[in-house]
């Protein structure tokens, strides 16, 4: 009799979890209304105006909250390790992902260039395989990864063929190629990265600047990169790079041309790569970012960047609509790395879900130069669900044991 009762109980509760009464904002699927969402076996099982709560093992009251796809942070540094002189490649400047993702409603993080073809297997074993966060990677065109100093200036270690071979070996994890920190006057790192991207069928992200003498941003965007390639640090003004907004506050015409030809413009806030004096006039002239990312690392996490929700809120303070900010941190970020399986809440998709509170009030946001901008809305992370499991619950709204 007891066995029969247990079977009937299981049949009566087909859902593991139901989120009830939240404002569902799923830009890819064109949904912005109060809806219930049901999860079963780690996937989205139902999306409807009303789902019977008795059908779920766990019911979360999301009234007054916003339910969105789990956030996708397109630019972060999570190849954490304790090797000396290793910088962002198993060094101290990178961060362990799970400690900095779920609490900001990020369920997918992309390590941008921490590993190259030589040490990607170490990154996989050391970080990717041990994280609850979905960790993806852009391989550095430098085979040894982002170890700083002379290592990243070594042209002889920038091999397009070997980079593409490693990407092809792990297509489910390697989603692009990264170029960064090269200070020479040659285009070789960019061109070799693009060749690797062509061979592997993946995009290239470029952290541009610091060249001596400076290389042309116009040439990068209109000649060297392909449609679908990504410029990160869009609103930076750094040594050795022409900023996208000129001294008179005018968006340079070639930047708009680049977007028209398919270049993706990513925030990549970081500790030194976001200025209001660049972002504000650009957005006023109709040039918001395509994707919102953090450039998360040890120096940025406690400075003006803080986390992805703070960056999104910062862009709201500059007039970006809420739906566009969510799109830029979900479906647009997923599309940039050609991962259509994430960044949305369609039935059958993996149940990576973020539940946000949208606070109204008076809030201050600071850029990397210390300039402050006031905003009226701020996003906070209430609940994070990764693969159907509650992994962050700020205020105990989920009656999940142990959380």
C-alpha positions in Angstrom: 0.0 0.0 0.0 2.8 2.4 0.9 4.5 1.8 -2.5 1.2 2.5 -4.3 0.8 5.8 -2.4 4.3 6.9 -3.4 3.6 6.1 -7.0 0.4 8.1 -6.9 2.3 11.0 -5.3 4.9 11.0 -8.0 2.2 11.0 -10.7 0.4 13.9 -9.1 3.5 16.1 -9.2 5.0 16.1 -12.7 6.9 19.3 -12.1 9.9 19.8 -9.9 9.3 23.5 -9.5 6.8 26.2 -10.5 7.5 29.9 -10.5 4.1 31.6 -10.0 2.9 35.1 -10.8 6.1 36.7 -11.9 6.6 39.1 -14.8 8.1 36.9 -17.5 10.5 38.8 -19.7 11.9 36.6 -22.4 13.0 38.8 -25.3 13.9 36.1 -27.7 10.4 34.6 -27.5 8.7 38.0 -27.4 7.1 37.5 -24.0 6.6 40.3 -21.5 3.6 39.5 -19.3 2.7 37.8 -16.0 3.2 34.1 -16.6 3.9 30.9 -14.6 6.9 28.8 -15.5 7.2 25.1 -14.7 10.4 23.1 -14.5 10.8 19.3 -14.8 14.0 17.2 -15.2 16.2 20.3 -15.6 14.2 21.8 -18.5 11.4 24.3 -19.1 8.3 22.1 -19.0 5.5 24.6 -19.3 4.9 28.4 -19.7 1.3 29.5 -19.1 -0.9 32.1 -17.6 -1.7 29.7 -14.8 -0.1 26.4 -13.8 -1.7 24.3 -11.0 0.6 24.6 -7.9 -0.4 21.1 -6.7 1.4 19.7 -9.7 4.8 20.9 -8.4 7.2 19.7 -5.6 8.4 23.3 -5.0 6.4 26.4 -5.6 8.0 29.8 -5.7 5.8 32.9 -5.3 7.4 35.3 -7.9 4.7 38.0 -7.6 6.2 41.5 -7.9 9.4 40.0 -9.3 10.7 39.6 -12.8 11.5 36.2 -14.3 14.1 36.2 -17.1 16.5 33.7 -18.7 19.6 32.9 -16.7 22.1 35.7 -17.6 25.0 35.0 -20.0 28.2 36.9 -19.1 30.0 37.1 -22.4 33.3 38.4 -21.0 34.8 37.2 -17.7 38.0 35.7 -16.3 37.4 32.5 -14.4 40.6 30.4 -15.1 41.4 30.7 -11.4 44.5 29.2 -10.0 47.5 29.8 -7.7 50.4 29.7 -10.2 52.9 32.5 -9.8 53.2 35.0 -12.7 50.1 33.5 -14.4 47.8 36.5 -14.3 44.4 35.3 -15.8 45.6 31.9 -16.8 45.5 29.8 -13.7 46.6 32.8 -11.7 45.4 35.0 -8.9 43.7 37.7 -11.0 41.0 35.3 -12.3 38.1 34.2 -10.0 36.4 30.9 -9.3 33.1 31.1 -11.2 30.5 29.8 -8.8 31.4 32.4 -6.1 30.6 35.3 -8.5 27.9 34.0 -10.9 24.8 32.7 -9.2 24.6 35.6 -6.7 24.2 37.9 -9.7 21.8 35.6 -11.6 24.5 34.5 -14.1 24.1 30.9 -15.2 26.6 30.9 -18.1 30.0 32.6 -18.1 32.5 32.8 -20.9 36.1 32.9 -20.0 37.7 35.2 -22.5 41.2 34.2 -23.3 42.5 32.8 -20.0 43.5 29.6 -21.8 45.1 29.0 -25.1 45.3 25.8 -27.1 48.2 24.6 -24.8 46.5 24.8 -21.5 42.8 24.6 -22.3 42.8 20.9 -21.0 44.1 22.2 -17.6 41.4 24.9 -17.6 38.7 22.3 -18.3 39.9 19.9 -15.6 40.6 22.6 -13.0 37.6 24.9 -13.5 35.0 23.9 -16.1 34.5 20.3 -14.9 34.2 21.4 -11.3 31.8 24.3 -11.7 28.0 24.3 -11.3 28.0 27.4 -13.5 28.1 26.6 -17.3 31.6 27.7 -18.2 32.5 28.3 -21.8 35.7 29.6 -23.3 37.2 31.8 -25.9 40.7 30.4 -26.6 43.5 33.0 -26.6 45.3 33.1 -29.9 48.4 32.9 -27.6 48.9 29.2 -27.0 49.9 29.7 -23.4 46.9 31.9 -22.6 46.6 35.2 -20.8 49.7 35.0 -18.5 50.6 38.7 -19.0 53.9 40.3 -19.8 56.2 38.9 -22.5 54.1 35.7 -22.8 51.3 37.7 -24.5 53.8 39.4 -26.9 55.1 36.1 -28.4 54.1 36.0 -32.0 55.6 32.6 -32.4 53.1 31.2 -30.0 50.1 32.5 -32.0 49.2 29.5 -34.1 45.8 29.6 -35.9 45.9 26.0 -36.9 46.5 24.6 -33.5 44.0 27.0 -31.9 41.4 25.8 -34.4 42.3 22.1 -33.7 41.8 22.6 -30.0 38.4 24.3 -30.6 37.3 21.5 -32.8 38.2 19.0 -30.1 35.8 20.7 -27.6 33.0 22.3 -29.7 30.6 22.2 -26.8 32.9 24.3 -24.7 35.1 26.5 -27.0 32.8 29.2 -28.5 35.4 31.6 -29.9 38.9 33.0 -30.1 40.3 36.0 -28.1 42.9 38.6 -29.0 44.2 40.9 -26.2 47.1 42.9 -24.8 49.4 42.7 -27.8 51.4 46.0 -28.0 53.2 45.6 -31.3 52.5 47.4 -34.6 51.6 44.2 -36.5 48.1 42.9 -37.3 49.3 39.3 -37.0 47.5 38.5 -33.7 44.1 39.7 -35.1 44.6 38.1 -38.5 45.7 34.8 -37.0 42.8 34.8 -34.6 40.4 35.4 -37.6 42.0 32.5 -39.5 41.5 30.3 -36.4 37.9 31.4 -36.3 37.4 30.7 -39.9 38.9 27.2 -39.6 36.8 26.4 -36.5 33.6 28.2 -37.5 33.6 30.4 -34.4 33.7 34.2 -33.8 36.6 36.3 -32.6 36.6 38.8 -29.7 39.1 41.6 -29.7 40.3 43.6 -26.8 41.9 46.4 -28.9 44.4 49.0 -27.8 47.9 49.6 -26.4 49.6 49.3 -29.8 52.7 51.3 -30.4 52.2 53.0 -32.8 48.4 52.8 -32.5 46.6 50.6 -35.0 43.5 51.9 -36.8 40.2 51.0 -35.1 38.5 51.7 -38.4 40.6 49.2 -40.2 40.0 46.6 -37.5 36.2 47.0 -37.7 35.8 47.4 -41.4 38.7 45.3 -42.8 40.2 42.8 -40.5 37.2 41.5 -38.6 34.3 39.5 -40.1 30.5 39.9 -39.6 29.8 38.3 -36.2 33.1 39.1 -34.7 33.1 41.0 -31.4 34.7 44.3 -30.2 34.7 44.3 -26.4 35.3 47.4 -24.2 33.1 49.4 -26.6 32.9 52.4 -24.3 36.6 52.5 -23.3 39.1 55.3 -23.9 42.5 53.7 -23.4 46.0 54.4 -24.5 46.7 53.3 -28.1 43.1 53.2 -29.3 40.8 55.7 -30.9 37.6 55.8 -28.9 34.3 55.4 -30.6 33.2 58.9 -29.7 35.4 61.8 -30.7 36.5 64.9 -28.8 33.4 66.8 -29.9 31.2 64.0 -28.5 30.2 62.7 -31.9 30.0 59.0 -32.7 32.6 58.2 -35.4 30.7 57.2 -38.6 32.8 54.1 -39.2 31.5 52.6 -35.9 28.0 52.7 -37.2 29.1 51.2 -40.5 30.8 48.4 -38.6 27.5 47.5 -36.8 25.7 47.6 -40.2 28.2 45.0 -41.5 27.6 42.8 -38.5 30.3 43.6 -35.9 29.0 42.9 -32.4 29.7 45.6 -29.8 30.2 44.3 -26.2 30.4 46.3 -23.0 33.2 44.4 -21.3 33.1 46.9 -18.3 36.2 45.7 -16.3 38.3 48.0 -14.1 39.3 50.3 -16.9 37.0 50.0 -19.8 33.8 51.9 -19.3 33.4 55.7 -19.3 30.2 57.6 -19.1 31.8 60.2 -21.4 31.9 57.5 -24.1 28.7 55.6 -23.3 26.4 58.5 -22.7 26.9 60.3 -26.1 27.0 57.1 -28.0 23.7 55.9 -26.6 22.2 59.4 -27.1 23.2 59.0 -30.8 21.5 55.6 -31.0 24.4 53.4 -30.3 23.7 51.1 -27.3 25.7 47.9 -26.8 24.7 44.7 -28.5 25.8 42.6 -25.5 26.4 43.5 -21.8 29.3 41.8 -20.0 31.4 42.4 -17.0 35.1 41.7 -17.7 34.9 40.1 -14.2 38.3 39.7 -12.5 39.9 40.5 -9.2 40.4 44.2 -9.9 36.9 44.9 -11.3 34.6 43.0 -8.9 34.7 45.5 -6.0 35.2 48.6 -8.1 32.8 50.4 -10.4 31.8 47.3 -12.2 30.7 45.1 -9.3 28.6 42.5 -11.2 26.5 42.2 -14.3 23.3 43.4 -12.7 25.1 46.6 -11.6 26.3 47.1 -15.2 22.8 46.5 -16.6 21.4 49.0 -14.0 24.1 51.5 -15.1 22.9 51.2 -18.6 19.3 51.7 -17.5 20.5 55.0 -15.9 21.7 56.1 -19.4 18.3 55.4 -20.9 18.5 51.8 -22.1 15.1 50.2 -22.0 14.8 47.3 -19.5 13.8 44.8 -22.2 16.9 45.7 -24.3 19.2 45.4 -21.3 17.8 41.9 -20.5 18.1 40.9 -24.2 21.8 42.1 -24.3 22.6 39.9 -21.3 20.6 36.8 -22.5 19.6 36.0 -26.0 21.9 38.5 -27.8 24.9 37.2 -25.8 24.0 33.7 -26.6 23.6 34.5 -30.3 27.0 36.2 -30.3 28.6 32.8 -29.4 26.2 30.8 -31.5 24.6 29.0 -28.6 20.9 29.0 -29.4 20.3 26.5 -26.6 20.7 29.2 -23.9 19.5 32.7 -23.2 15.8 31.9 -23.5 12.9 30.1 -21.8 11.2 28.2 -24.6 9.6 24.9 -23.6 12.3 22.2 -23.8 15.2 24.6 -23.2 17.5 24.0 -20.2 16.0 25.5 -17.0 18.5 28.3 -16.4 16.3 31.0 -14.9 16.9 34.3 -13.1 14.4 36.0 -10.8 15.1 39.7 -10.4 13.8 42.4 -8.2 13.5 45.8 -9.9 14.0 48.4 -7.2 12.8 52.0 -7.6 14.6 54.8 -5.9 17.8 56.9 -6.1 20.9 55.0 -7.0 24.5 55.9 -7.9 26.6 54.3 -10.5 30.3 54.9 -11.0 32.5 54.5 -14.1 36.2 53.5 -14.2 37.3 57.1 -13.9 35.1 57.8 -10.8 32.4 59.7 -12.6 29.0 59.2 -10.9 25.6 58.9 -12.7 22.3 58.7 -10.8 19.6 56.2 -11.8 16.1 55.5 -10.7 16.1 51.7 -11.0 18.4 49.0 -9.8 18.3 45.3 -10.5 19.0 42.7 -7.8 19.2 39.0 -7.9 16.5 37.2 -5.8 16.8 33.7 -7.1 18.9 31.7 -9.6 18.0 28.4 -11.0 20.7 26.4 -12.9 19.6 23.3 -14.8 16.4 23.2 -12.8 18.1 23.4 -9.4 17.9 26.4 -7.1 21.5 27.6 -6.6 21.0 31.1 -5.1 18.1 32.3 -3.0 18.6 35.7 -1.5 15.5 36.0 0.7 14.4 32.4 1.1 11.5 32.5 -1.4 12.2 28.9 -2.4 11.3 26.2 0.2 14.3 24.2 -1.0 16.0 22.1 1.6 19.5 23.3 2.4 19.1 26.6 0.7 
